[in-house]
Amino acid sequence: MPGTIHLPLWAEITVAVFAILSGLIALLAASGLLRLNSFFARVHAPAVITTVGIWCVMIAAIVHFSVQRGSPAINIMLIGLFISITTPVTTIFLMRAALFRARQRGEDVPHSISMLALAVPQEAPEEDDEPPSEGDQPTDADRDEGGTDDSAPAPEPDDMQAAPATDANLDTGGAESGTESGAQSQPPPPGETKAPPR
């Protein structure tokens, strides 16, 4: 038949093997779509088609057109490149949409992980630490364990002792610490009298 290009036997066998293999992989993935029961399990079956199945078809096409033209048909590899880039992105968007809908329905799916939750970790309350009810008063055992004692008087500001002078306080003149030693090291401004220490 004129216009028909015959490939060598090795090329025809190679193209046929890869084309049939990609068809069997597609059939296997389609049966996975029917047999698997949830969306999250079913989403893996098309991934098999887009990886192994598409690459088998692409190898068959590269062998066919390279032998037919007499030069390598590398431009067909762009198909695999574009599918390798676009398929994971669409799969991620589909999975995120399905997770969002499943959370809204109250299904048992993993919780959302936001960047804010990762940046500011929150400690979960322990089961033993229940807040006391309004009528509960701390017991003596609670006070011994370090509970707060509201009956003890709060220290008065006059009872507090001044912080000890350190090299940092002496270098800055004690202005930041407000200690008496820092106040004594600086002369009073002109026109003001120095207050006696307490």
C-alpha positions, 0 to 999 in steps of 0.5 A: 500500500503506497504511503504506508511506512513500515517499521522494523520488527524490533520497533513494532514489537517495542511500540506494541509492548509499551502501548499494551502495557499502558492500556493494562495499567489504565485498566488496572487504575480504572478498576481501582476507581471502582473498588476503592470506597473513599475519595481519599483512597480513589485519588491514588488510582489516577496517579498510577495512570498519569505516571506509569501509563503516560510514560509507557505511551510516551516511550512507545511514541518516541520509538515510533516517530524516531524510527519513522523520521530517522531522527530522535523525536525528543519533543514528545518528552514535553508531554510527560514533562507537562503532565508531571508538573500539572497532575500533582498540582491538580491532585493537591487542589482536589485533595484539599477541597475534599478535606475541607468538605469532609471537615465541614461534614464532621468526618474523621479526617486529619486536622488542618495545619496552618502556619500560625499553629506551627509558629505558636505551639499551644500546650494541651491541658493535662487531664488532671488539671481541671479548673476548680468550681466556684465553691471549691477552695484550695486545700492544705495539700494544694498549698503544700504543693505550691498552690496559691495562698490568698490569705498571705498579705502581699508585700508592701513596696517599702518592704522590698529590698533594693537590687544589688548594684552590678557592673551594668548598673554602675556603668549606666548610673543605675538609671534603668534599675532605679536603685539608691546606689545609682541615684547617689552616683549622679549629682542632682540637676542645678536648682534642685535639692537631693532627697534624703534616702529612706 
